[in-house]
Amino acid sequence: MARNALRPVIKLRSTAGTGHTYVTTKSRRNDPDRLALRKYDPIARTHTTYREER
């Protein structure tokens, strides 16, 4: 995966307090603010909101 300034690698951390993270890239042009996605948390065994951490 090429690293550049337009598509940085970000970490998404679970808001359920389990400490689980996903790693992905995002487009700064389309999403300049912090990203928030609903993804599956295998520790909590439910779908929770994952927020971008810096």
mmCIF entry with sequence, helices, sheets and N, C-alpha, C, O atoms, coordinates in Angstrom:
data_MODEL
# 
_entry.id   MODEL 
# 
_entity.id                         1 
_entity.type                       polymer 
_entity.pdbx_number_of_molecules   1 
# 
_entity_poly.entity_id                      1 
_entity_poly.type                           'polypeptide(L)' 
_entity_poly.nstd_linkage                   no 
_entity_poly.nstd_monomer                   no 
_entity_poly.pdbx_seq_one_letter_code       MARNALRPVIKLRSTAGTGHTYVTTKSRRNDPDRLALRKYDPIARTHTTYREER 
_entity_poly.pdbx_seq_one_letter_code_can   MARNALRPVIKLRSTAGTGHTYVTTKSRRNDPDRLALRKYDPIARTHTTYREER 
_entity_poly.pdbx_strand_id                 A 
# 
loop_
_entity_poly_seq.entity_id 
_entity_poly_seq.num 
_entity_poly_seq.mon_id 
_entity_poly_seq.hetero 
1 1  MET n 
1 2  ALA n 
1 3  ARG n 
1 4  ASN n 
1 5  ALA n 
1 6  LEU n 
1 7  ARG n 
1 8  PRO n 
1 9  VAL n 
1 10 ILE n 
1 11 LYS n 
1 12 LEU n 
1 13 ARG n 
1 14 SER n 
1 15 THR n 
1 16 ALA n 
1 17 GLY n 
1 18 THR n 
1 19 GLY n 
1 20 HIS n 
1 21 THR n 
1 22 TYR n 
1 23 VAL n 
1 24 THR n 
1 25 THR n 
1 26 LYS n 
1 27 SER n 
1 28 ARG n 
1 29 ARG n 
1 30 ASN n 
1 31 ASP n 
1 32 PRO n 
1 33 ASP n 
1 34 ARG n 
1 35 LEU n 
1 36 ALA n 
1 37 LEU n 
1 38 ARG n 
1 39 LYS n 
1 40 TYR n 
1 41 ASP n 
1 42 PRO n 
1 43 ILE n 
1 44 ALA n 
1 45 ARG n 
1 46 THR n 
1 47 HIS n 
1 48 THR n 
1 49 THR n 
1 50 TYR n 
1 51 ARG n 
1 52 GLU n 
1 53 GLU n 
1 54 ARG n 
# 
_struct_asym.id          A 
_struct_asym.entity_id   1 
# 
_struct_sheet.id               AA1 
_struct_sheet.type             ? 
_struct_sheet.number_strands   4 
_struct_sheet.details          ? 
# 
loop_
_struct_sheet_order.sheet_id 
_struct_sheet_order.range_id_1 
_struct_sheet_order.range_id_2 
_struct_sheet_order.offset 
_struct_sheet_order.sense 
AA1 1 2 ? anti-parallel 
AA1 2 3 ? anti-parallel 
AA1 3 4 ? anti-parallel 
# 
loop_
_struct_sheet_range.sheet_id 
_struct_sheet_range.id 
_struct_sheet_range.beg_label_comp_id 
_struct_sheet_range.beg_label_asym_id 
_struct_sheet_range.beg_label_seq_id 
_struct_sheet_range.pdbx_beg_PDB_ins_code 
_struct_sheet_range.end_label_comp_id 
_struct_sheet_range.end_label_asym_id 
_struct_sheet_range.end_label_seq_id 
_struct_sheet_range.pdbx_end_PDB_ins_code 
_struct_sheet_range.beg_auth_comp_id 
_struct_sheet_range.beg_auth_asym_id 
_struct_sheet_range.beg_auth_seq_id 
_struct_sheet_range.end_auth_comp_id 
_struct_sheet_range.end_auth_asym_id 
_struct_sheet_range.end_auth_seq_id 
AA1 1 THR A 21 ? THR A 25 ? THR A 21 THR A 25 
AA1 2 VAL A 9  ? SER A 14 ? VAL A 9  SER A 14 
AA1 3 THR A 46 ? GLU A 53 ? THR A 46 GLU A 53 
AA1 4 ALA A 36 ? ASP A 41 ? ALA A 36 ASP A 41 
# 
loop_
_atom_site.group_PDB 
_atom_site.id 
_atom_site.type_symbol 
_atom_site.label_atom_id 
_atom_site.label_alt_id 
_atom_site.label_comp_id 
_atom_site.label_asym_id 
_atom_site.label_entity_id 
_atom_site.label_seq_id 
_atom_site.pdbx_PDB_ins_code 
_atom_site.Cartn_x 
_atom_site.Cartn_y 
_atom_site.Cartn_z 
_atom_site.occupancy 
_atom_site.B_iso_or_equiv 
_atom_site.pdbx_formal_charge 
_atom_site.auth_seq_id 
_atom_site.auth_comp_id 
_atom_site.auth_asym_id 
_atom_site.auth_atom_id 
_atom_site.pdbx_PDB_model_num 
ATOM 1   N N  . MET A 1 1  ? 0.857   -1.163  0.000  1.00 0.00 ? 1  MET A N  1 
ATOM 2   C CA . MET A 1 1  ? 0.000   0.000   0.000  1.00 0.00 ? 1  MET A CA 1 
ATOM 3   C C  . MET A 1 1  ? 0.906   1.230   0.000  1.00 0.00 ? 1  MET A C  1 
ATOM 4   O O  . MET A 1 1  ? 1.716   1.417   0.908  1.00 0.00 ? 1  MET A O  1 
ATOM 5   N N  . ALA A 1 2  ? 0.763   2.046   -1.007 1.00 0.00 ? 2  ALA A N  1 
ATOM 6   C CA . ALA A 1 2  ? 1.578   3.256   -1.106 1.00 0.00 ? 2  ALA A CA 1 
ATOM 7   C C  . ALA A 1 2  ? 1.064   4.317   -0.135 1.00 0.00 ? 2  ALA A C  1 
ATOM 8   O O  . ALA A 1 2  ? -0.141  4.527   0.005  1.00 0.00 ? 2  ALA A O  1 
ATOM 9   N N  . ARG A 1 3  ? 1.988   4.962   0.515  1.00 0.00 ? 3  ARG A N  1 
ATOM 10  C CA . ARG A 1 3  ? 1.606   6.026   1.456  1.00 0.00 ? 3  ARG A CA 1 
ATOM 11  C C  . ARG A 1 3  ? 1.838   7.368   0.783  1.00 0.00 ? 3  ARG A C  1 
ATOM 12  O O  . ARG A 1 3  ? 2.929   7.648   0.287  1.00 0.00 ? 3  ARG A O  1 
ATOM 13  N N  . ASN A 1 4  ? 0.815   8.182   0.772  1.00 0.00 ? 4  ASN A N  1 
ATOM 14  C CA . ASN A 1 4  ? 0.955   9.540   0.286  1.00 0.00 ? 4  ASN A CA 1 
ATOM 15  C C  . ASN A 1 4  ? 0.054   10.456  1.103  1.00 0.00 ? 4  ASN A C  1 
ATOM 16  O O  . ASN A 1 4  ? -0.710  9.996   1.951  1.00 0.00 ? 4  ASN A O  1 
ATOM 17  N N  . ALA A 1 5  ? 0.150   11.748  0.841  1.00 0.00 ? 5  ALA A N  1 
ATOM 18  C CA . ALA A 1 5  ? -0.574  12.723  1.656  1.00 0.00 ? 5  ALA A CA 1 
ATOM 19  C C  . ALA A 1 5  ? -2.065  12.751  1.337  1.00 0.00 ? 5  ALA A C  1 
ATOM 20  O O  . ALA A 1 5  ? -2.865  13.164  2.176  1.00 0.00 ? 5  ALA A O  1 
ATOM 21  N N  . LEU A 1 6  ? -2.453  12.318  0.133  1.00 0.00 ? 6  LEU A N  1 
ATOM 22  C CA . LEU A 1 6  ? -3.860  12.392  -0.250 1.00 0.00 ? 6  LEU A CA 1 
ATOM 23  C C  . LEU A 1 6  ? -4.694  11.264  0.373  1.00 0.00 ? 6  LEU A C  1 
ATOM 24  O O  . LEU A 1 6  ? -5.859  11.473  0.710  1.00 0.00 ? 6  LEU A O  1 
ATOM 25  N N  . ARG A 1 7  ? -4.109  10.079  0.527  1.00 0.00 ? 7  ARG A N  1 
ATOM 26  C CA . ARG A 1 7  ? -4.811  8.942   1.134  1.00 0.00 ? 7  ARG A CA 1 
ATOM 27  C C  . ARG A 1 7  ? -3.999  8.414   2.314  1.00 0.00 ? 7  ARG A C  1 
ATOM 28  O O  . ARG A 1 7  ? -3.279  7.426   2.168  1.00 0.00 ? 7  ARG A O  1 
ATOM 29  N N  . PRO A 1 8  ? -4.100  9.054   3.483  1.00 0.00 ? 8  PRO A N  1 
ATOM 30  C CA . PRO A 1 8  ? -3.308  8.602   4.633  1.00 0.00 ? 8  PRO A CA 1 
ATOM 31  C C  . PRO A 1 8  ? -3.893  7.341   5.262  1.00 0.00 ? 8  PRO A C  1 
ATOM 32  O O  . PRO A 1 8  ? -5.087  7.065   5.144  1.00 0.00 ? 8  PRO A O  1 
ATOM 33  N N  . VAL A 1 9  ? -3.030  6.585   5.930  1.00 0.00 ? 9  VAL A N  1 
ATOM 34  C CA . VAL A 1 9  ? -3.447  5.411   6.685  1.00 0.00 ? 9  VAL A CA 1 
ATOM 35  C C  . VAL A 1 9  ? -3.963  5.899   8.033  1.00 0.00 ? 9  VAL A C  1 
ATOM 36  O O  . VAL A 1 9  ? -3.284  6.653   8.730  1.00 0.00 ? 9  VAL A O  1 
ATOM 37  N N  . ILE A 1 10 ? -5.174  5.462   8.399  1.00 0.00 ? 10 ILE A N  1 
ATOM 38  C CA . ILE A 1 10 ? -5.783  5.892   9.660  1.00 0.00 ? 10 ILE A CA 1 
ATOM 39  C C  . ILE A 1 10 ? -6.172  4.672   10.485 1.00 0.00 ? 10 ILE A C  1 
ATOM 40  O O  . ILE A 1 10 ? -6.316  3.572   9.950  1.00 0.00 ? 10 ILE A O  1 
ATOM 41  N N  . LYS A 1 11 ? -6.341  4.872   11.792 1.00 0.00 ? 11 LYS A N  1 
ATOM 42  C CA . LYS A 1 11 ? -6.835  3.833   12.692 1.00 0.00 ? 11 LYS A CA 1 
ATOM 43  C C  . LYS A 1 11 ? -8.251  4.190   13.106 1.00 0.00 ? 11 LYS A C  1 
ATOM 44  O O  . LYS A 1 11 ? -8.549  5.343   13.417 1.00 0.00 ? 11 LYS A O  1 
ATOM 45  N N  . LEU A 1 12 ? -9.120  3.190   13.107 1.00 0.00 ? 12 LEU A N  1 
ATOM 46  C CA . LEU A 1 12 ? -10.484 3.353   13.596 1.00 0.00 ? 12 LEU A CA 1 
ATOM 47  C C  . LEU A 1 12 ? -10.587 2.596   14.909 1.00 0.00 ? 12 LEU A C  1 
ATOM 48  O O  . LEU A 1 12 ? -10.369 1.385   14.936 1.00 0.00 ? 12 LEU A O  1 
ATOM 49  N N  . ARG A 1 13 ? -10.915 3.284   16.005 1.00 0.00 ? 13 ARG A N  1 
ATOM 50  C CA . ARG A 1 13 ? -11.001 2.664   17.333 1.00 0.00 ? 13 ARG A CA 1 
ATOM 51  C C  . ARG A 1 13 ? -12.457 2.554   17.754 1.00 0.00 ? 13 ARG A C  1 
ATOM 52  O O  . ARG A 1 13 ? -13.252 3.467   17.531 1.00 0.00 ? 13 ARG A O  1 
ATOM 53  N N  . SER A 1 14 ? -12.794 1.434   18.362 1.00 0.00 ? 14 SER A N  1 
ATOM 54  C CA . SER A 1 14 ? -14.152 1.165   18.821 1.00 0.00 ? 14 SER A CA 1 
ATOM 55  C C  . SER A 1 14 ? -14.550 2.112   19.941 1.00 0.00 ? 14 SER A C  1 
ATOM 56  O O  . SER A 1 14 ? -13.739 2.430   20.811 1.00 0.00 ? 14 SER A O  1 
ATOM 57  N N  . THR A 1 15 ? -15.813 2.566   19.920 1.00 0.00 ? 15 THR A N  1 
ATOM 58  C CA . THR A 1 15 ? -16.324 3.418   20.985 1.00 0.00 ? 15 THR A CA 1 
ATOM 59  C C  . THR A 1 15 ? -16.947 2.589   22.107 1.00 0.00 ? 15 THR A C  1 
ATOM 60  O O  . THR A 1 15 ? -17.439 3.149   23.087 1.00 0.00 ? 15 THR A O  1 
ATOM 61  N N  . ALA A 1 16 ? -16.930 1.253   21.972 1.00 0.00 ? 16 ALA A N  1 
ATOM 62  C CA . ALA A 1 16 ? -17.484 0.386   23.012 1.00 0.00 ? 16 ALA A CA 1 
ATOM 63  C C  . ALA A 1 16 ? -16.520 0.205   24.183 1.00 0.00 ? 16 ALA A C  1 
ATOM 64  O O  . ALA A 1 16 ? -16.881 -0.394  25.195 1.00 0.00 ? 16 ALA A O  1 
ATOM 65  N N  . GLY A 1 17 ? -15.296 0.720   24.052 1.00 0.00 ? 17 GLY A N  1 
ATOM 66  C CA . GLY A 1 17 ? -14.332 0.628   25.135 1.00 0.00 ? 17 GLY A CA 1 
ATOM 67  C C  . GLY A 1 17 ? -13.561 -0.676  25.167 1.00 0.00 ? 17 GLY A C  1 
ATOM 68  O O  . GLY A 1 17 ? -12.925 -0.985  26.175 1.00 0.00 ? 17 GLY A O  1 
ATOM 69  N N  . THR A 1 18 ? -13.599 -1.449  24.093 1.00 0.00 ? 18 THR A N  1 
ATOM 70  C CA . THR A 1 18 ? -12.885 -2.721  24.058 1.00 0.00 ? 18 THR A CA 1 
ATOM 71  C C  . THR A 1 18 ? -11.449 -2.565  23.606 1.00 0.00 ? 18 THR A C  1 
ATOM 72  O O  . THR A 1 18 ? -10.631 -3.453  23.844 1.00 0.00 ? 18 THR A O  1 
ATOM 73  N N  . GLY A 1 19 ? -11.121 -1.453  22.958 1.00 0.00 ? 19 GLY A N  1 
ATOM 74  C CA . GLY A 1 19 ? -9.767  -1.234  22.481 1.00 0.00 ? 19 GLY A CA 1 
ATOM 75  C C  . GLY A 1 19 ? -9.492  -1.835  21.124 1.00 0.00 ? 19 GLY A C  1 
ATOM 76  O O  . GLY A 1 19 ? -8.354  -1.784  20.657 1.00 0.00 ? 19 GLY A O  1 
ATOM 77  N N  . HIS A 1 20 ? -10.493 -2.406  20.469 1.00 0.00 ? 20 HIS A N  1 
ATOM 78  C CA . HIS A 1 20 ? -10.313 -3.011  19.150 1.00 0.00 ? 20 HIS A CA 1 
ATOM 79  C C  . HIS A 1 20 ? -10.163 -1.920  18.089 1.00 0.00 ? 20 HIS A C  1 
ATOM 80  O O  . HIS A 1 20 ? -10.847 -0.898  18.150 1.00 0.00 ? 20 HIS A O  1 
ATOM 81  N N  . THR A 1 21 ? -9.272  -2.131  17.119 1.00 0.00 ? 21 THR A N  1 
ATOM 82  C CA . THR A 1 21 ? -9.039  -1.151  16.062 1.00 0.00 ? 21 THR A CA 1 
ATOM 83  C C  . THR A 1 21 ? -9.071  -1.807  14.696 1.00 0.00 ? 21 THR A C  1 
ATOM 84  O O  . THR A 1 21 ? -8.758  -2.989  14.554 1.00 0.00 ? 21 THR A O  1 
ATOM 85  N N  . TYR A 1 22 ? -9.451  -1.033  13.697 1.00 0.00 ? 22 TYR A N  1 
ATOM 86  C CA . TYR A 1 22 ? -9.318  -1.382  12.297 1.00 0.00 ? 22 TYR A CA 1 
ATOM 87  C C  . TYR A 1 22 ? -8.345  -0.384  11.680 1.00 0.00 ? 22 TYR A C  1 
ATOM 88  O O  . TYR A 1 22 ? -8.267  0.757   12.133 1.00 0.00 ? 22 TYR A O  1 
ATOM 89  N N  . VAL A 1 23 ? -7.601  -0.798  10.650 1.00 0.00 ? 23 VAL A N  1 
ATOM 90  C CA . VAL A 1 23 ? -6.692  0.087   9.941  1.00 0.00 ? 23 VAL A CA 1 
ATOM 91  C C  . VAL A 1 23 ? -7.162  0.183   8.502  1.00 0.00 ? 23 VAL A C  1 
ATOM 92  O O  . VAL A 1 23 ? -7.422  -0.836  7.862  1.00 0.00 ? 23 VAL A O  1 
ATOM 93  N N  . THR A 1 24 ? -7.273  1.408   7.984  1.00 0.00 ? 24 THR A N  1 
ATOM 94  C CA . THR A 1 24 ? -7.733  1.632   6.626  1.00 0.00 ? 24 THR A CA 1 
ATOM 95  C C  . THR A 1 24 ? -7.143  2.936   6.104  1.00 0.00 ? 24 THR A C  1 
ATOM 96  O O  . THR A 1 24 ? -6.392  3.610   6.808  1.00 0.00 ? 24 THR A O  1 
ATOM 97  N N  . THR A 1 25 ? -7.484  3.284   4.879  1.00 0.00 ? 25 THR A N  1 
ATOM 98  C CA . THR A 1 25 ? -7.074  4.564   4.319  1.00 0.00 ? 25 THR A CA 1 
ATOM 99  C C  . THR A 1 25 ? -8.323  5.392   4.063  1.00 0.00 ? 25 THR A C  1 
ATOM 100 O O  . THR A 1 25 ? -9.430  4.864   3.968  1.00 0.00 ? 25 THR A O  1 
ATOM 101 N N  . LYS A 1 26 ? -8.122  6.701   3.954  1.00 0.00 ? 26 LYS A N  1 
ATOM 102 C CA . LYS A 1 26 ? -9.254  7.556   3.632  1.00 0.00 ? 26 LYS A CA 1 
ATOM 103 C C  . LYS A 1 26 ? -8.796  8.636   2.672  1.00 0.00 ? 26 LYS A C  1 
ATOM 104 O O  . LYS A 1 26 ? -7.606  8.936   2.576  1.00 0.00 ? 26 LYS A O  1 
ATOM 105 N N  . SER A 1 27 ? -9.739  9.207   1.972  1.00 0.00 ? 27 SER A N  1 
ATOM 106 C CA . SER A 1 27 ? -9.463  10.289  1.046  1.00 0.00 ? 27 SER A CA 1 
ATOM 107 C C  . SER A 1 27 ? -9.654  11.612  1.768  1.00 0.00 ? 27 SER A C  1 
ATOM 108 O O  . SER A 1 27 ? -10.750 11.911  2.242  1.00 0.00 ? 27 SER A O  1 
ATOM 109 N N  . ARG A 1 28 ? -8.600  12.399  1.854  1.00 0.00 ? 28 ARG A N  1 
ATOM 110 C CA . ARG A 1 28 ? -8.721  13.701  2.510  1.00 0.00 ? 28 ARG A CA 1 
ATOM 111 C C  . ARG A 1 28 ? -9.564  14.669  1.696  1.00 0.00 ? 28 ARG A C  1 
ATOM 112 O O  . ARG A 1 28 ? -10.161 15.594  2.247  1.00 0.00 ? 28 ARG A O  1 
ATOM 113 N N  . ARG A 1 29 ? -9.614  14.460  0.405  1.00 0.00 ? 29 ARG A N  1 
ATOM 114 C CA . ARG A 1 29 ? -10.404 15.343  -0.456 1.00 0.00 ? 29 ARG A CA 1 
ATOM 115 C C  . ARG A 1 29 ? -11.902 15.154  -0.225 1.00 0.00 ? 29 ARG A C  1 
ATOM 116 O O  . ARG A 1 29 ? -12.651 16.130  -0.201 1.00 0.00 ? 29 ARG A O  1 
ATOM 117 N N  . ASN A 1 30 ? -12.344 13.909  -0.055 1.00 0.00 ? 30 ASN A N  1 
ATOM 118 C CA . ASN A 1 30 ? -13.772 13.632  0.139  1.00 0.00 ? 30 ASN A CA 1 
ATOM 119 C C  . ASN A 1 30 ? -14.197 13.695  1.607  1.00 0.00 ? 30 ASN A C  1 
ATOM 120 O O  . ASN A 1 30 ? -15.333 14.064  1.904  1.00 0.00 ? 30 ASN A O  1 
ATOM 121 N N  . ASP A 1 31 ? -13.302 13.343  2.522  1.00 0.00 ? 31 ASP A N  1 
ATOM 122 C CA . ASP A 1 31 ? -13.613 13.297  3.959  1.00 0.00 ? 31 ASP A CA 1 
ATOM 123 C C  . ASP A 1 31 ? -12.567 14.082  4.743  1.00 0.00 ? 31 ASP A C  1 
ATOM 124 O O  . ASP A 1 31 ? -11.681 13.473  5.343  1.00 0.00 ? 31 ASP A O  1 
ATOM 125 N N  . PRO A 1 32 ? -12.639 15.403  4.758  1.00 0.00 ? 32 PRO A N  1 
ATOM 126 C CA . PRO A 1 32 ? -11.613 16.160  5.483  1.00 0.00 ? 32 PRO A CA 1 
ATOM 127 C C  . PRO A 1 32 ? -11.760 16.065  7.007  1.00 0.00 ? 32 PRO A C  1 
ATOM 128 O O  . PRO A 1 32 ? -10.786 16.280  7.729  1.00 0.00 ? 32 PRO A O  1 
ATOM 129 N N  . ASP A 1 33 ? -12.965 15.746  7.508  1.00 0.00 ? 33 ASP A N  1 
ATOM 130 C CA . ASP A 1 33 ? -13.185 15.647  8.944  1.00 0.00 ? 33 ASP A CA 1 
ATOM 131 C C  . ASP A 1 33 ? -12.871 14.225  9.417  1.00 0.00 ? 33 ASP A C  1 
ATOM 132 O O  . ASP A 1 33 ? -12.516 13.354  8.623  1.00 0.00 ? 33 ASP A O  1 
ATOM 133 N N  . ARG A 1 34 ? -13.009 14.015  10.721 1.00 0.00 ? 34 ARG A N  1 
ATOM 134 C CA . ARG A 1 34 ? -12.770 12.677  11.260 1.00 0.00 ? 34 ARG A CA 1 
ATOM 135 C C  . ARG A 1 34 ? -13.857 11.717  10.792 1.00 0.00 ? 34 ARG A C  1 
ATOM 136 O O  . ARG A 1 34 ? -15.030 12.078  10.701 1.00 0.00 ? 34 ARG A O  1 
ATOM 137 N N  . LEU A 1 35 ? -13.450 10.504  10.501 1.00 0.00 ? 35 LEU A N  1 
ATOM 138 C CA . LEU A 1 35 ? -14.344 9.495   9.964  1.00 0.00 ? 35 LEU A CA 1 
ATOM 139 C C  . LEU A 1 35 ? -15.001 8.718   11.104 1.00 0.00 ? 35 LEU A C  1 
ATOM 140 O O  . LEU A 1 35 ? -14.359 8.435   12.115 1.00 0.00 ? 35 LEU A O  1 
ATOM 141 N N  . ALA A 1 36 ? -16.276 8.374   10.941 1.00 0.00 ? 36 ALA A N  1 
ATOM 142 C CA . ALA A 1 36 ? -16.997 7.537   11.905 1.00 0.00 ? 36 ALA A CA 1 
ATOM 143 C C  . ALA A 1 36 ? -17.805 6.514   11.111 1.00 0.00 ? 36 ALA A C  1 
ATOM 144 O O  . ALA A 1 36 ? -18.664 6.876   10.307 1.00 0.00 ? 36 ALA A O  1 
ATOM 145 N N  . LEU A 1 37 ? -17.521 5.229   11.346 1.00 0.00 ? 37 LEU A N  1 
ATOM 146 C CA . LEU A 1 37 ? -18.192 4.141   10.638 1.00 0.00 ? 37 LEU A CA 1 
ATOM 147 C C  . LEU A 1 37 ? -18.736 3.137   11.643 1.00 0.00 ? 37 LEU A C  1 
ATOM 148 O O  . LEU A 1 37 ? -18.189 2.986   12.736 1.00 0.00 ? 37 LEU A O  1 
ATOM 149 N N  . ARG A 1 38 ? -19.816 2.448   11.273 1.00 0.00 ? 38 ARG A N  1 
ATOM 150 C CA . ARG A 1 38 ? -20.338 1.351   12.082 1.00 0.00 ? 38 ARG A CA 1 
ATOM 151 C C  . ARG A 1 38 ? -19.754 0.061   11.542 1.00 0.00 ? 38 ARG A C  1 
ATOM 152 O O  . ARG A 1 38 ? -19.993 -0.313  10.394 1.00 0.00 ? 38 ARG A O  1 
ATOM 153 N N  . LYS A 1 39 ? -18.977 -0.622  12.391 1.00 0.00 ? 39 LYS A N  1 
ATOM 154 C CA . LYS A 1 39 ? -18.338 -1.869  12.001 1.00 0.00 ? 39 LYS A CA 1 
ATOM 155 C C  . LYS A 1 39 ? -18.519 -2.888  13.121 1.00 0.00 ? 39 LYS A C  1 
ATOM 156 O O  . LYS A 1 39 ? -18.941 -2.547  14.226 1.00 0.00 ? 39 LYS A O  1 
ATOM 157 N N  . TYR A 1 40 ? -18.195 -4.135  12.818 1.00 0.00 ? 40 TYR A N  1 
ATOM 158 C CA . TYR A 1 40 ? -18.359 -5.220  13.787 1.00 0.00 ? 40 TYR A CA 1 
ATOM 159 C C  . TYR A 1 40 ? -17.201 -5.234  14.779 1.00 0.00 ? 40 TYR A C  1 
ATOM 160 O O  . TYR A 1 40 ? -16.035 -5.202  14.384 1.00 0.00 ? 40 TYR A O  1 
ATOM 161 N N  . ASP A 1 41 ? -17.523 -5.283  16.051 1.00 0.00 ? 41 ASP A N  1 
ATOM 162 C CA . ASP A 1 41 ? -16.525 -5.401  17.110 1.00 0.00 ? 41 ASP A CA 1 
ATOM 163 C C  . ASP A 1 41 ? -16.546 -6.844  17.602 1.00 0.00 ? 41 ASP A C  1 
ATOM 164 O O  . ASP A 1 41 ? -17.504 -7.241  18.264 1.00 0.00 ? 41 ASP A O  1 
ATOM 165 N N  . PRO A 1 42 ? -15.518 -7.645  17.301 1.00 0.00 ? 42 PRO A N  1 
ATOM 166 C CA . PRO A 1 42 ? -15.546 -9.057  17.683 1.00 0.00 ? 42 PRO A CA 1 
ATOM 167 C C  . PRO A 1 42 ? -15.426 -9.279  19.192 1.00 0.00 ? 42 PRO A C  1 
ATOM 168 O O  . PRO A 1 42 ? -15.824 -10.333 19.686 1.00 0.00 ? 42 PRO A O  1 
ATOM 169 N N  . ILE A 1 43 ? -14.893 -8.325  19.921 1.00 0.00 ? 43 ILE A N  1 
ATOM 170 C CA . ILE A 1 43 ? -14.769 -8.486  21.370 1.00 0.00 ? 43 ILE A CA 1 
ATOM 171 C C  . ILE A 1 43 ? -16.124 -8.249  22.034 1.00 0.00 ? 43 ILE A C  1 
ATOM 172 O O  . ILE A 1 43 ? -16.520 -8.998  22.927 1.00 0.00 ? 43 ILE A O  1 
ATOM 173 N N  . ALA A 1 44 ? -16.842 -7.195  21.593 1.00 0.00 ? 44 ALA A N  1 
ATOM 174 C CA . ALA A 1 44 ? -18.173 -6.910  22.133 1.00 0.00 ? 44 ALA A CA 1 
ATOM 175 C C  . ALA A 1 44 ? -19.258 -7.732  21.451 1.00 0.00 ? 44 ALA A C  1 
ATOM 176 O O  . ALA A 1 44 ? -20.387 -7.793  21.939 1.00 0.00 ? 44 ALA A O  1 
ATOM 177 N N  . ARG A 1 45 ? -18.930 -8.365  20.329 1.00 0.00 ? 45 ARG A N  1 
ATOM 178 C CA . ARG A 1 45 ? -19.848 -9.199  19.538 1.00 0.00 ? 45 ARG A CA 1 
ATOM 179 C C  . ARG A 1 45 ? -21.074 -8.438  19.059 1.00 0.00 ? 45 ARG A C  1 
ATOM 180 O O  . ARG A 1 45 ? -22.185 -8.968  19.077 1.00 0.00 ? 45 ARG A O  1 
ATOM 181 N N  . THR A 1 46 ? -20.876 -7.204  18.633 1.00 0.00 ? 46 THR A N  1 
ATOM 182 C CA . THR A 1 46 ? -21.970 -6.392  18.112 1.00 0.00 ? 46 THR A CA 1 
ATOM 183 C C  . THR A 1 46 ? -21.400 -5.337  17.181 1.00 0.00 ? 46 THR A C  1 
ATOM 184 O O  . THR A 1 46 ? -20.193 -5.096  17.169 1.00 0.00 ? 46 THR A O  1 
ATOM 185 N N  . HIS A 1 47 ? -22.262 -4.713  16.406 1.00 0.00 ? 47 HIS A N  1 
ATOM 186 C CA . HIS A 1 47 ? -21.840 -3.600  15.567 1.00 0.00 ? 47 HIS A CA 1 
ATOM 187 C C  . HIS A 1 47 ? -21.814 -2.332  16.421 1.00 0.00 ? 47 HIS A C  1 
ATOM 188 O O  . HIS A 1 47 ? -22.792 -2.005  17.093 1.00 0.00 ? 47 HIS A O  1 
ATOM 189 N N  . THR A 1 48 ? -20.693 -1.629  16.387 1.00 0.00 ? 48 THR A N  1 
ATOM 190 C CA . THR A 1 48 ? -20.540 -0.397  17.147 1.00 0.00 ? 48 THR A CA 1 
ATOM 191 C C  . THR A 1 48 ? -19.950 0.675   16.243 1.00 0.00 ? 48 THR A C  1 
ATOM 192 O O  . THR A 1 48 ? -19.516 0.388   15.127 1.00 0.00 ? 48 THR A O  1 
ATOM 193 N N  . THR A 1 49 ? -19.935 1.889   16.721 1.00 0.00 ? 49 THR A N  1 
ATOM 194 C CA . THR A 1 49 ? -19.359 3.002   15.980 1.00 0.00 ? 49 THR A CA 1 
ATOM 195 C C  . THR A 1 49 ? -17.855 3.020   16.202 1.00 0.00 ? 49 THR A C  1 
ATOM 196 O O  . THR A 1 49 ? -17.376 2.948   17.333 1.00 0.00 ? 49 THR A O  1 
ATOM 197 N N  . TYR A 1 50 ? -17.129 3.118   15.114 1.00 0.00 ? 50 TYR A N  1 
ATOM 198 C CA . TYR A 1 50 ? -15.676 3.236   15.152 1.00 0.00 ? 50 TYR A CA 1 
ATOM 199 C C  . TYR A 1 50 ? -15.330 4.639   14.693 1.00 0.00 ? 50 TYR A C  1 
ATOM 200 O O  . TYR A 1 50 ? -15.806 5.084   13.649 1.00 0.00 ? 50 TYR A O  1 
ATOM 201 N N  . ARG A 1 51 ? -14.505 5.341   15.458 1.00 0.00 ? 51 ARG A N  1 
ATOM 202 C CA . ARG A 1 51 ? -14.112 6.709   15.127 1.00 0.00 ? 51 ARG A CA 1 
ATOM 203 C C  . ARG A 1 51 ? -12.631 6.772   14.823 1.00 0.00 ? 51 ARG A C  1 
ATOM 204 O O  . ARG A 1 51 ? -11.829 6.018   15.374 1.00 0.00 ? 51 ARG A O  1 
ATOM 205 N N  . GLU A 1 52 ? -12.289 7.686   13.939 1.00 0.00 ? 52 GLU A N  1 
ATOM 206 C CA . GLU A 1 52 ? -10.901 7.884   13.565 1.00 0.00 ? 52 GLU A CA 1 
ATOM 207 C C  . GLU A 1 52 ? -10.127 8.491   14.730 1.00 0.00 ? 52 GLU A C  1 
ATOM 208 O O  . GLU A 1 52 ? -10.572 9.456   15.351 1.00 0.00 ? 52 GLU A O  1 
ATOM 209 N N  . GLU A 1 53 ? -8.965  7.912   15.017 1.00 0.00 ? 53 GLU A N  1 
ATOM 210 C CA . GLU A 1 53 ? -8.112  8.486   16.057 1.00 0.00 ? 53 GLU A CA 1 
ATOM 211 C C  . GLU A 1 53 ? -6.889  9.096   15.397 1.00 0.00 ? 53 GLU A C  1 
ATOM 212 O O  . GLU A 1 53 ? -6.478  8.685   14.312 1.00 0.00 ? 53 GLU A O  1 
ATOM 213 N N  . ARG A 1 54 ? -6.320  10.080  16.067 1.00 0.00 ? 54 ARG A N  1 
ATOM 214 C CA . ARG A 1 54 ? -5.150  10.752  15.490 1.00 0.00 ? 54 ARG A CA 1 
ATOM 215 C C  . ARG A 1 54 ? -3.957  10.564  16.377 1.00 0.00 ? 54 ARG A C  1 
ATOM 216 O O  . ARG A 1 54 ? -2.872  11.055  16.065 1.00 0.00 ? 54 ARG A O  1 
# 
